[in-house]
Amino acid sequence: NTQVKGVDEGDTVKTDGEYIYKIGGENNHSPTRVQIIKAYPADALSMTAEFSYTDINPIELYLKDNYLVVVGRKNLKAIDSSTSRTGDSLASRQYWGGSTAVLVYDLKSKTNPSLVREFYVDGTFYRGRMTDGILYIISNKYIPKETLSGSGKELLPGYVDSLKDKKYSEISYENISYCPGVVEPNYIMISSMNLNNLKEDVSVTTCLGSTQNIFCSQENLYIA
């Protein structure tokens, strides 16, 4: 899915010419599976692998060399507000919410792909783009009214990366930017993952505001 030269957009179906990679499930509105299907030659048509998820709804797929990237919505349940937020997940919440999941699979084996990187960032997934092997994920993170009024526990946005032992990394106010005049109770979360080097840290940029439109060229990402 390429509408701008050199910029790839996510799809529910991808192909490398020999295999088809598709998102599916019993309910198309809440898909729960990703399937790998051998499509060429035609007489060898068969499903070679399937991933099933219980708390992630896949939304988009990306292919980069020998990697398949699954981007989706990770659903989280509210738990007691006294629970510490640090740990191995984004599950500590005072409210119902969710995060964006990015799962990277190594496709060396089409029958048994291995999960080599997991990344979860606060906020609902909005759009993704990939250029020159850099995957950009844009999410909108709502700020709960309890935090705005000061009546609840302060919840700064953050992320979890398997490269960092799945420990929650909180983004401090000093690292959150804003545009003058923006009054929306929301954070824009922009995450960039280098698929050319999976040992490189994910860069997360946070800005006060929300996004409804994006445009990506090979040189710049525009958000409005």
N, C-alpha and C positions, 0 to 999 in steps of 0.2 A: 504494500500500500504506500506508494510514493507519489505525492502530489507536488512536492517541492524537490527539485533535483538534489540528491545527496542526503535527504531527510526521510527516514523511515517512520511510519506510523504503525501503531499496534493493530492487530487484527484478531478475530476469533478463529481464523484459519490461516495457517502459513504452510508453505511448501518449499522444499529445496530441490524439487525436480524428481526426487525419488521417493521421499516420504512426505506424508501430510501430517501436520500437527494441528489439532483442533480442540476447542473448548466445547464441552457438552454436559449433559445431565438430564435428569427427568424433567426438570423445570428450567426452561430457557431463561427465565427471569432471575433465577438463582442457581447458575451452573455450579457443579461440584466436582467436575472431572476434566482432565486433559488427556487426550488420547494421541498416540503415535501410530500411524497407519502406513504400512508399506504399500505404495501405489504403483510402482513401476519395477519390473514389467507388469502388465495388467493381470497376467495369469498367476502372479505371486501376491495378489491383493490379500492383505491380512493385517490385523491389529497386532503390533509387536509389544506395546507397553501402554499402561494406563495409570494415571495418578488420581487418587480420590482424596478429597479434602472434607473435613468435618466442620472446620471453622473458617474456611477461606472460600470466597466465591471468585473464581478466575474471571477476569474481564478482558485482558489483552495478552497477546503473545508477541514475542520478538525472537528473531533468529540472528545470531552473530557467530560466524564460523562454526565451531563445534558446540555452541551453547544455545540452549533454549531458555528464554526468560518468560516466566509466568508472572503477570502483574494482576493483583486482585484486591478485594476488600476483605480484611480480617475483622470478623465480628467479635466484640468484647462485651462482657457482661459487667454491670455495675456490682461492686463489692463494697464492703464496709469502708467508710472513709478513714478509719483509723489505720488501715493497712498501709504499710510503707510502699512507696512506688518503686524503689530500687529492687532489682532482681533480674530474673531471666526472661521477662516478658513485659508487654505493655498493659497487663491485665489490671493493674491497680487504678481504680476509677471511683469517683463520687457520683458518676452519672453514666447513663447508657452512652456508648460511643464506639468508635472503631478506628482502625488504622489501615494504611496501605501496605500491602505485602508485595515483596519482590523476591521471587525464588529463581535461582539460576541452576540449571541442570546441565551436566556434561553429557554430551550425546555420543561419546566414543562407542558405547554399546547401545544400540537402538532397542534392545530387548530389556536392558537393565540400566537405564540412565541414572546417574548419581547426582544427588543434590549437593552442590559444592558451595553455595552461598545463600544465606537468608538475610533479608533486610526488611525491617518494619518501621514505618514512620507515622507519627501521629497525623490524623486527618483523613478525610474521605478522598479517595482517588478521583482526580478530575481528567487529566490527559497525560499522555506520554509521547516522547519523541526520541529518536536515536539518530545521531550523525557521527560519522568517523569512529564508531564503536563506543561512543559515550551515550549512555541512556539517561534521559532526563524525565523525572517523575514529578508531576505537579499535583499537590493535594491541598484541600481546604480544611483547616482545623478550626472548628467552632470553639469560642471561649465561653464556658458556662456562666450563667448569671451569678452563681454563687461566688465565683472568682472575681467577677466584676464588682460585686457589691461588697466584697470583703467578708461575707458571712460564711464562706466555705474555705476549705484548704486550697492554697494557691497551687495551681497546676500549670507549670511551664511545659511547653511542647518539647518533644524529644524523639529519640529513635533507638532502635535496637539493631545491632549488627552482629552476625555470627563471627565476624572477624575480630570482634571485641568481646568474645565469650558470652554474647547475648546479654550483656549488662546494659541497663537503661542509661542512655546519655542524654542528659537534660540540657536544653539550650537556654543560656542565661539571658537576662534582659539586655545585657551589654552587646549581645550578638543578634539581637532582633532589630531590624530596621523598620522604618515607616515612611510613608509619604505624607507631607503636610495636608491636613484637611480630611484625612481618612478617619471615619468614625465607626466603621463596621467592627463588631466584636468577633473577629476572625483572624487567623493567621494563614498566610500563603506559605506552604512548605515546598521548596524546590530542591529535590535530591538528584545528584548526578553520580552515576556509577560507571567506572571505566571498565568495559568488558574486554578491553585489550590487556588489562592487568588486574585480575581479580584480587590480588593482594594489596591493592591500593585502597585507602579509606574512601568511603562515600562522603562526598561533600554535601552538606545540608545548609541551604540558605533560607532564612525565615524573615518574613516581612508582614507587618500588620496590614490587614486588608483581605480581600477575597478576589478570586478570578472567575471570569465567565467566558473569556476568549483568550486564545493563545495563537501565536504564529512563530514558527521556527525556521530559520535559514541555516546554512552551514556555518554562519559566523555569529548569529545572535538568536536569543530567545526573547520574544516580546509577549508580555502578559497585560491584560486589561480586565 
